[in-house]
Amino acid sequence: MRFRCNIPVVIMGETGCGKTRLIRYMCDLASISAGSRNMLTLKVHGGTTEQHIEEIVTEAQKLAEGNKAHNLDTIVFFDEANTTEAIGLIKEIMCDRRLKGKSLDRTVKFIAACNPYRRHADEMIQKLESAGLGFYIQATETQQKLGKIPLRHLVYRVMDIPQSMRHLVYDFGQPSGDTEDDYIVQIVHNHISKHSKLSKEEKMVGALAKVLQASQKYMRSRNDECSYVSLRDVERAMITFQFFYDKCLLFGSEMDRLNEKENTEKDSQCSAITR
């Protein structure tokens, strides 16, 4: 409905809770009949500049020309949009539908995903301040603040959203425990099914999913900086698992060679002692 009314979409939720995956899935559904690309993603971070933003919007304008023939909107997705100091330009693009004063194509739609504004617990802040991380400037004196809160006291290092974007924010929330478990099973299944050897191991999906579900719950139970986990950690775990699985024969032969060498050296030392 917001797209039809040319109203920008701003989604706020914990990192790795499924925002990007949902947007990509919906864009894929919309483009199935046309068979053309309809989504561009800019993974925004602290080093993202206005030039990076201009480049992807310009590319989207060109892509939109081809998509018009299929009656298809072109989506520009700013992922973690509030992590850059160039958030003002993103506001101009999304709210004013202009890029440096120039009007944008009406078939180009914009979505921004933002990280929430969440402060560390007082105990965690005290640990971070006293951990020798190079905080030579007192938190009360630093100029890097969100309102009155120093940025280093936040779970996510985020910038203040412009006033005109705040009423557009939709709270995506956090998946429930059961929903996250379903996500994990699907992620594991997708990775296993694409692997030529692992795809035959049907029991592997359930076993890996249970291990990853337990590890997610354990990490969340910790009351420190390691307690913030997401579905991206599951993706990374599966990539790491596949790497070591593919290299297991190489690693196995190397371990056998090293063990054999070590045993030979021990035998030589024992022979020398007995003499």
CORNORGI-V102577 format. One record per residue. BURIAL is + if it has 9 or more other C-alpha atoms within 8 Angstrom, else -. D_LAST is the distance of its C-alpha to the last C-alpha in Angstrom with 2 decimals. Layout:
burial:d_last
BURIAL:D_LAST
BURIAL:D_LAST
This chain:
burial:d_last
-:88.88
-:87.74
+:87.04
-:90.55
-:92.02
-:89.79
-:88.29
+:84.69
+:81.99
+:79.63
+:76.98
+:75.02
+:71.99
+:68.34
-:65.99
-:64.53
+:67.06
-:68.41
+:71.17
-:69.97
-:69.14
-:72.60
-:74.42
+:72.48
-:73.19
-:76.91
+:77.13
+:75.45
-:78.02
-:80.87
+:79.73
-:78.96
-:82.35
-:82.42
-:78.83
-:78.66
-:76.66
+:78.45
+:75.97
+:74.37
-:71.88
+:71.11
-:68.11
+:69.40
+:67.16
-:67.48
-:67.30
+:70.01
+:72.96
-:76.57
-:75.77
-:73.31
+:76.02
+:78.69
-:76.59
+:76.01
+:79.68
-:80.83
-:78.57
+:80.04
+:83.56
-:82.81
+:81.18
+:84.23
-:86.52
-:84.87
+:84.62
+:88.35
-:89.04
-:87.20
-:88.92
+:85.49
+:84.68
+:81.82
+:79.57
+:77.82
+:75.25
+:74.14
+:70.97
+:70.33
+:73.46
+:73.63
+:70.34
+:71.92
+:74.39
+:76.38
+:77.60
-:81.11
+:81.15
+:79.95
+:82.87
+:85.30
+:84.07
+:84.12
+:87.16
-:89.36
+:88.20
+:88.15
+:85.55
-:86.53
-:90.15
-:90.17
-:90.96
+:88.37
-:88.91
-:90.09
+:87.77
+:84.69
+:83.64
+:81.24
+:78.80
+:76.69
+:73.92
+:73.31
+:70.66
-:72.11
-:72.73
-:70.47
-:69.42
+:66.10
-:66.32
-:66.77
-:63.33
+:61.71
+:63.75
-:62.59
-:58.93
+:59.49
+:61.42
-:58.75
-:55.69
-:55.65
-:56.74
-:58.79
-:62.06
-:63.40
-:66.97
-:68.24
-:69.16
-:72.75
-:72.99
+:71.47
-:73.94
-:72.07
+:73.90
+:75.47
-:78.62
-:77.36
-:73.85
+:71.05
+:69.39
-:65.94
+:67.08
+:67.70
+:65.34
-:66.39
-:67.32
+:70.81
+:74.06
-:77.50
-:79.40
+:82.82
-:85.71
-:87.29
+:84.16
-:83.73
-:86.40
-:84.69
+:81.41
-:80.57
-:78.02
-:75.51
-:73.79
-:70.37
-:69.51
-:69.36
-:66.15
-:67.22
-:68.33
+:65.04
+:63.16
-:65.33
+:64.61
+:60.84
+:61.09
-:63.13
+:60.79
+:57.77
+:59.82
-:60.92
+:57.40
+:56.02
+:58.98
-:58.52
-:54.89
-:54.63
-:51.68
+:52.32
+:56.00
-:55.08
-:53.38
-:56.48
-:54.67
-:52.88
+:56.11
+:56.67
-:53.07
+:52.81
+:56.32
-:55.56
-:52.43
+:54.41
+:57.39
-:55.28
-:53.60
+:57.06
-:58.38
-:55.38
+:55.65
+:59.39
-:58.84
-:56.97
-:59.21
-:57.79
-:57.91
+:55.74
+:58.43
-:60.41
+:59.28
+:61.21
+:61.25
-:59.78
-:56.51
+:56.61
+:57.18
-:54.24
-:51.99
+:52.98
-:52.38
-:48.88
-:48.24
-:49.40
-:47.22
-:43.99
-:45.18
-:45.79
-:42.36
-:40.43
-:39.15
-:37.97
-:36.36
-:34.80
-:33.22
-:31.94
-:30.41
-:28.73
-:27.33
-:26.05
-:24.50
-:22.78
-:21.48
-:20.31
-:18.54
-:16.79
-:15.62
-:14.40
-:12.46
-:10.84
-:10.07
-:8.72
-:6.35
-:5.33
-:5.41
-:3.77
-:0.00
